[in-house]
Amino acid sequence: MEFLMNSTSSNKSHSNNVLKGLLRILYDKGNNNKITSYIDSECSNCKSDPYFIKELTSMICNSTIKVEDTTNTCNCNKDELEKRKNILLKYIDGNKNIELFALYGIQEFVTTLHHHIGLAITLFQDLYNHDIISEETFFTWESSKKFPDRKGNTNNSAKDF
């Protein structure tokens, strides 16, 4: 959680509590107004922080995943992601650097799930189709050397994008 690591010592505890609270709201299926109100009130200084956006994107993607019990496969619940798109739109706001960190969040998230087939491309396509991430930013992410951990696997699983 780079967001926490980049925070000052005094802010780390607060940042950790903000992320925990946000996770709680997401998993309780809180509505978008509740989520954005929480972020705006608890994290006014961090909402444009690229590392916060990376964590936020990862958490939102995580909250939209459904696991099939019989096959142990992960799929994105596109309806849930559709419901959450306005949160990402609000905080990314067309900023190419912030968009890039949102992609790093997806890369990190997909890596933690051991690159389930089709998950990265589904998330990329949905974020692109909803004008959250631009095509230009995808090309920037593809050639970026930042956060190289298992990027090749994510890049390969989304090569058809």
Beta strands, then each sheet from edge to edge (+ up, - down):
strand 1: 65-68
strand 2: 73-76
sheet 1: 1+ 2-
end
